[in-house]
Amino acid sequence: MAMSEQKRFELHEELIEFIGPDKAETLMEALPPVSWDQLATKDDLNTLAAVIGAEFTAVRGEFAEQIGEVHKEIGGLHVAIAESTNQATAQFVELSHKMDSMRRWVVGSVVTVVGAVVGGGIWFG
């Protein structure tokens, strides 16, 4: 049965009459401010610690799993970036070869035309 403030007051008044004010005050201070079933025992605290420990372990496991997934995704991104870099490099090399071929063709054509003009084969005028 929970002790109300009214019941505590009545008990205190009767104790004053029975054992005196100082002893009544000492005895009332020794009583908990709530009913006894509301007080936590060491067993209650140990049970709570076990529950919290289990929940913490579960959260740590989930967190570790999520970090593992993030690491996998990052690894996949590294692979994708490397593949893209390799493709871009290959395209750059191919373009560079084409430009080099075009440069040789243009230079060869200019040399042919200049040779023809200077050699007297073609006269503009």
C-alpha positions as a Markdown table, in Angstrom:
| # | Residue | x | y | z |
|---|---|---|---|---|
| 1 | Met | 0.0 | 0.0 | 0.0 |
| 2 | Ala | 1.5 | 3.3 | -1.0 |
| 3 | Met | 1.9 | 5.8 | 1.8 |
| 4 | Ser | 0.2 | 9.2 | 1.1 |
| 5 | Glu | 1.5 | 12.4 | 2.5 |
| 6 | Gln | -1.6 | 12.5 | 4.7 |
| 7 | Lys | -0.8 | 9.1 | 6.2 |
| 8 | Arg | 2.9 | 10.1 | 6.7 |
| 9 | Phe | 1.8 | 13.2 | 8.5 |
| 10 | Glu | -0.6 | 11.2 | 10.8 |
| 11 | Leu | 2.1 | 8.7 | 11.6 |
| 12 | His | 4.5 | 11.5 | 12.4 |
| 13 | Glu | 2.0 | 13.1 | 14.8 |
| 14 | Glu | 1.3 | 9.8 | 16.6 |
| 15 | Leu | 5.0 | 9.1 | 16.9 |
| 16 | Ile | 5.6 | 12.5 | 18.5 |
| 17 | Glu | 3.0 | 11.7 | 21.2 |
| 18 | Phe | 4.4 | 8.2 | 21.7 |
| 19 | Ile | 8.2 | 8.6 | 21.6 |
| 20 | Gly | 8.8 | 12.4 | 21.4 |
| 21 | Pro | 9.5 | 14.8 | 18.6 |
| 22 | Asp | 13.3 | 14.1 | 18.2 |
| 23 | Lys | 12.9 | 10.4 | 18.0 |
| 24 | Ala | 9.8 | 10.7 | 15.8 |
| 25 | Glu | 11.7 | 13.0 | 13.4 |
| 26 | Thr | 14.7 | 10.5 | 13.3 |
| 27 | Leu | 12.3 | 7.6 | 12.6 |
| 28 | Met | 10.4 | 9.5 | 9.8 |
| 29 | Glu | 13.7 | 10.4 | 8.2 |
| 30 | Ala | 14.7 | 6.7 | 8.1 |
| 31 | Leu | 11.5 | 5.9 | 6.1 |
| 32 | Pro | 11.7 | 6.2 | 2.3 |
| 33 | Pro | 9.8 | 9.1 | 0.8 |
| 34 | Val | 8.0 | 6.6 | -1.5 |
| 35 | Ser | 6.5 | 3.2 | -0.8 |
| 36 | Trp | 9.0 | 0.3 | -0.4 |
| 37 | Asp | 7.9 | -1.4 | -3.7 |
| 38 | Gln | 9.1 | 1.7 | -5.5 |
| 39 | Leu | 12.7 | 1.4 | -4.3 |
| 40 | Ala | 15.3 | -0.2 | -6.6 |
| 41 | Thr | 17.2 | -3.1 | -5.2 |
| 42 | Lys | 20.7 | -4.3 | -6.2 |
| 43 | Asp | 19.1 | -7.1 | -8.1 |
| 44 | Asp | 16.9 | -4.5 | -10.0 |
| 45 | Leu | 20.1 | -2.6 | -10.8 |
| 46 | Asn | 21.9 | -5.7 | -11.9 |
| 47 | Thr | 19.0 | -6.7 | -14.2 |
| 48 | Leu | 18.9 | -3.3 | -15.7 |
| 49 | Ala | 22.7 | -3.3 | -16.2 |
| 50 | Ala | 22.4 | -6.7 | -18.0 |
| 51 | Val | 19.5 | -5.4 | -20.2 |
| 52 | Ile | 21.4 | -2.2 | -21.1 |
| 53 | Gly | 24.6 | -4.2 | -21.8 |
| 54 | Ala | 22.7 | -6.5 | -24.1 |
| 55 | Glu | 21.1 | -3.6 | -26.0 |
| 56 | Phe | 24.5 | -1.8 | -26.2 |
| 57 | Thr | 26.1 | -5.0 | -27.6 |
| 58 | Ala | 23.3 | -5.3 | -30.2 |
| 59 | Val | 23.6 | -1.6 | -31.2 |
| 60 | Arg | 27.4 | -2.0 | -31.6 |
| 61 | Gly | 26.8 | -5.1 | -33.8 |
| 62 | Glu | 24.4 | -3.2 | -36.0 |
| 63 | Phe | 26.8 | -0.3 | -36.2 |
| 64 | Ala | 29.7 | -2.5 | -37.1 |
| 65 | Glu | 27.5 | -4.1 | -39.8 |
| 66 | Gln | 26.6 | -0.7 | -41.2 |
| 67 | Ile | 30.2 | 0.4 | -41.2 |
| 68 | Gly | 31.1 | -2.8 | -43.1 |
| 69 | Glu | 28.4 | -2.0 | -45.7 |
| 70 | Val | 29.8 | 1.5 | -46.1 |
| 71 | His | 33.3 | 0.1 | -46.6 |
| 72 | Lys | 32.0 | -2.2 | -49.3 |
| 73 | Glu | 30.3 | 0.7 | -51.0 |
| 74 | Ile | 33.5 | 2.8 | -50.8 |
| 75 | Gly | 35.5 | -0.1 | -52.2 |
| 76 | Gly | 33.0 | -0.4 | -55.1 |
| 77 | Leu | 33.4 | 3.3 | -55.7 |
| 78 | His | 37.2 | 3.0 | -55.8 |
| 79 | Val | 36.9 | 0.2 | -58.4 |
| 80 | Ala | 34.5 | 2.3 | -60.5 |
| 81 | Ile | 36.8 | 5.3 | -60.3 |
| 82 | Ala | 39.7 | 3.2 | -61.4 |
| 83 | Glu | 37.8 | 1.8 | -64.3 |
| 84 | Ser | 36.7 | 5.3 | -65.4 |
| 85 | Thr | 40.2 | 6.6 | -65.1 |
| 86 | Asn | 41.5 | 3.7 | -67.2 |
| 87 | Gln | 38.8 | 4.3 | -69.8 |
| 88 | Ala | 39.6 | 8.0 | -69.9 |
| 89 | Thr | 43.3 | 7.3 | -70.2 |
| 90 | Ala | 42.7 | 4.8 | -73.1 |
| 91 | Gln | 40.5 | 7.4 | -74.9 |
| 92 | Phe | 43.1 | 10.1 | -74.3 |
| 93 | Val | 45.8 | 7.8 | -75.8 |
| 94 | Glu | 43.6 | 6.9 | -78.7 |
| 95 | Leu | 42.8 | 10.6 | -79.4 |
| 96 | Ser | 46.5 | 11.5 | -79.0 |
| 97 | His | 47.4 | 8.9 | -81.7 |
| 98 | Lys | 44.7 | 10.2 | -84.0 |
| 99 | Met | 45.9 | 13.8 | -83.6 |
| 100 | Asp | 49.5 | 12.7 | -84.2 |
| 101 | Ser | 48.4 | 10.9 | -87.4 |
| 102 | Met | 46.5 | 14.0 | -88.5 |
| 103 | Arg | 49.5 | 16.2 | -87.7 |
| 104 | Arg | 51.8 | 13.9 | -89.8 |
| 105 | Trp | 49.3 | 14.0 | -92.6 |
| 106 | Val | 49.0 | 17.8 | -92.5 |
| 107 | Val | 52.8 | 18.2 | -92.3 |
| 108 | Gly | 53.3 | 15.7 | -95.1 |
| 109 | Ser | 50.7 | 17.5 | -97.3 |
| 110 | Val | 52.3 | 20.9 | -96.7 |
| 111 | Val | 55.7 | 19.5 | -97.4 |
| 112 | Thr | 54.4 | 18.0 | -100.7 |
| 113 | Val | 52.8 | 21.3 | -101.7 |
| 114 | Val | 55.8 | 23.4 | -100.8 |
| 115 | Gly | 58.1 | 20.9 | -102.5 |
| 116 | Ala | 56.0 | 21.1 | -105.6 |
| 117 | Val | 56.0 | 24.9 | -105.5 |
| 118 | Val | 59.7 | 25.3 | -104.8 |
| 119 | Gly | 60.7 | 22.5 | -107.2 |
| 120 | Gly | 59.0 | 24.4 | -110.0 |
| 121 | Gly | 56.3 | 21.8 | -110.6 |
| 122 | Ile | 53.5 | 24.2 | -109.7 |
| 123 | Trp | 53.5 | 27.9 | -110.5 |
| 124 | Phe | 51.0 | 30.3 | -109.1 |
| 125 | Gly | 50.8 | 33.5 | -110.7 |
